[in-house]
Amino acid sequence: MYDNTRTTRSKSFIFQSLAALCAGIAGVIFSRIVNVGGKKHTLMASALLNTAGYLLMAYSKNYDLLFAGRAVSGIGLGLTCLSLSPYISELAPTVHRGKFASIMQLQVQFGILLINALGISPLRFRWNAVICAVIGVINLACVAVSPETPRWLVSKNRMSEARQTLIDLMEDDMSLVNDEIEVLRRCTEGGPTKNDDTGIRFFSRQNLKPLIIMAFIMTFQQLSAINMIMAHSNDIFKTIGLPDPRMWSAAVSGGFFVFTFGSASLTDKTGRKKLLVIFAVLIALSLFVLSLGSLLKQQLHIAVDSVALSCYVISFSLAWGNVPWVLCGEIFSVEQQGRDIAIVSGINWAFNFLTVFTYTFLETQYLFIIYGICMIIAAVYVLMFLPETNGLNLYEINELFAPSPNQVRATE
């Protein structure tokens, strides 16, 4: 990582995993920031932390400062995960919410593509970190001139600001503005006040059901092996016999970025549930084929692995990379959104860490089989428990998890 310095395997592992660890912890600790300070200000804080973290890494003179910079940027990443998905979902019109929410995953894939491109460039590590810090400054400037979400403004009873934001977004269509204000008002009715026991609301069926569903979906996203493959791509591609692993890593990153554009339109046209089920099965099949490729003759082995890897990239990009974060932005109630997203993000980061770590003590072909089985289980789980949210406004989604009249009477 340093100029003319080779890091030990243990230091490299610490550097790789530190961001995920700090992001998960930050999500839990700062979960209330989203509801108290708003999505916009949380995103601004995350941009500042990311910039500071990369500058620390760029100008560090020892491993302590390098790891400190990685930790700071990890905290910023945790705040981004808390706020970006709900921010986009709450600004987007209902019919295009999936398409707009795909922006988050596009940013992630662009970042991975950029890092891989910088990795094969002649630039030194420090200059790569400076480039990432500059991107953080640009991100901060963009967020600073963006509006706060109308849903958060309505929850704080700042109705005039919410109405003006909707007027700007909907190009002065007052009938749509009035309809949206009514939907947001209904979404935020009964929100927490200073005297509320929000713990009771947190443990209510209406909150726990979507929380449990999303906890499993975010777990399955990581059990697709995506971060294990991306973190150890050079070693994995070398192990399965692909030529020039570094170029394959860059090509895979480019594939993820390109096909995520396809997910942007499919999410609204096909629906969240159907996409997750279909592509969970295809991811599983791709992993099974990758695990068996080493049994084939060399030339056939490379051809089969290339096809399986391409199928994996397409399948993950079109569904499991994007749709779980789309759901995070729309499925939780406004009063518990910050806490719920913190919990599922923390679970996501924890399994990110675990899947990356498993590579250090299990053979690749066995890992592909294990994670392939996990994705078959994921397809069955989504089919059984996830309701379709496509085409529903935020109030209608909240009502999907509300207790029925019979259940209400039974508790009285």
Secondary structure, DSSP 8 states (H G I E B T S, - for coil): --TT----HHHHHHHHHHHHHHHHHHHHHTHHHHHHH-HHHHHHHHHHHHHHHHHHHHT-SSHHHHHHHHHHHHHHHHHHHHHHHHHHHHHS-GGGHHHHHHHHHHHHHHHHHHHHHHHTSS--HHHHHHHHHHHHHHHHHHHHTS---HHHHHHTT-HHHHHHHHHHHTTT-HHHHHHHHHHHHHHHTT---TT--HHHHHTSHHHHHHHHHHHHHHHHHHTTTHHHHHHTHHHHHHHTT-SSHHHHHHHHHHHHHHHHHHHHHHHHHH-HHHHHHHHHHHHHHHHHHHHHGGGS-HHHHHHHHHHHHHHHHHHIIIIITTHHHHHHHHSS-TTTHHHHHHHHHHHHHHHHHHHHHHTTTS-HHHHHHHHHHHHHHHHHHHHHH----TT--HHHHHHHTS--HHHHHHH-
